């Protein structure tokens, strides 16, 4: 029998960025097909449509472009999620389109990713678009980056071309906040170094793309130091068997929690100790992020949704004023003094835009000051005042307690994604 | 050092439970759409875990087309009893009797499309503002773009081009009066994940999923279970086949596959080796290239 995932398999979530011509669809198509993420009936349907359009080869972008308008116009509208697995890992791909609403879509896809896969055309080297992609990956604090130098077949599989791009990339990466990156010479079209090792590039000693995806260490990406449990809901069975049970349910944002730990409940500041911990598998002595758990405390404290349970000697920052980098997602612009609903962990409040410190020109990475409004796809550093204090960590330290969204109170649309500095 | 890491099933489970708890916390009156299929069974199992030791704090809703496999109904009633859950049933026959939706005629007639009307009526009747479903993004191409929290307008319609961006694990469930949400807690699971989880948790399933002998009729590439709702064409005939079902919907549209897999483990082996998607033999998906998107826009599951 074929080997499949087992209890030692884990999950890697990654996003792919690229535009129409860099071979991204071909690469994903090959990865999915070679790793059995595509089925025969899906491929047959792609071939049928490609034939009808008079294409000589199956257009693999049809695998990811599912909506009627996308198929008709040959464009990608939205982030699409794709899945495949090997015996080592389950992979979740957030595939983001390259042209329309570029920044907004990549920020969305990147927010849940541990790894970003970026494509560079070997003939062109590092271009403006590469800089944009890498900047967003670093802004969203994606811990791992794979840069595929694609179309190596079109430069004669030349090692010098690859080394030049590697050297350019290292210079540029030093300016960004990227810790772990891998550069791989590939040809998505011919399959060199995607799943199978290239016979044309024996000078390359590193792993293939799939090997690298399978072996990137993601266990260390979880913050296990700062214990944070945002309370989602209170579990009260009110049954004879569990008459006095009062459990606080939530997903550990970070850290480890053990029975008898001394904890503080925010915002009240009241202290207690952990009496019991329940996971989906049953009662445990110790839980860790990102488990979904329900805990009981030894004391009867008034706790509700939006509160946060933390360790007594390791507490988040408590403030009503925050500085953040935001990405404007809304179609209508916004100005200083506008008010929004803010959602941060399980807490809801209202916020007012106090100041725009600068906007970032994503093509040059230059700061542009004296800006009065925020438009779709803008990245900006801002100051917000919130109606009630929130408990947060900087986004660099904690991607869960350091992120928030802003919601337009009229339309109820999500209009901004924020990362607290 | 001790390893603090989750297996792929544990991570998916933690995410789904988080989503189910968010639905309970953010909406006033949620429900679970229960079809009797393995995906909605897994969602119900996860909901029971999310609120344990309390019972699931919202009802299960079943849209009954009248074309059910009897095994599905029996399973449903047992499950509801075991979980001390509340069950509400909406009947497609009622919608037909009330003249809200015509009964399809002809050889390929099904009540698949009619379900949408009954579903929306049932949600409106009980004033549900969120319906949790077992749809997965890997099932079908238009579902690949679904959100966890999927907004529906006052007509129950889905606007795929105008969806709210969904970042981190911050789900925006705000809505106007009359609008509702569909919530998909197992969005990130694949068919293989579902089966591995069923095995790990030892979740009982309707017998239809396992190999059995059944009177069937071959129609096109599909194998359909013979029943009173199927009209034989001239060239068609009934034969006894060793089959099981990969998905369970209406009797009239759910295709069986020839299989001897009679345990969860054997099914996992079969799914892992399969080169066809599980909806590949659903007649409802094959009416056109974008038939799922069209039905979803109208308010289908």
Interface residues (C-beta under 8 A of the other chain):
Chain A: X1 X2 X4 X5 X7 X8 X9 X10 X11 X39 X40 X41 X42 X45 X49 X63 X64 X65 X66 X67 X68 X69 X71 X77 X78 X79 X80 X81 X82 X83 X85 X89 X90 X92 X104 X105 X107 X108 X111 X112 X219 X222 X224 X232 X233 X235 X236 X237 X238 X239 X241 X242 X245 X247 X249 X250 X251 X256 X278 X280 X288 X289 X290 X291 X292 X294 X305 X329 X341 X343 X344 X346 X399 X400 X403 X404 X405 X407 X412 X413 X414 X417
Chain B: X3 X4 X5 X6 X7 X8 X9 X10 X11 X12 X13 X14 X15 X17 X18 X21 X22 X24 X25 X49 X50 X51 X52 X53 X54 X55 X137 X138 X140 X141 X142 X143 X144 X145 X160 X161 X163 X164 X165 X166 X167 X168 X169 X170 X172 X174 X175 X176 X187 X188 X190 X192 X193 X196 X200 X268 X269 X272 X273 X274 X275 X276 X277 X280 X289 X290 X293 X294
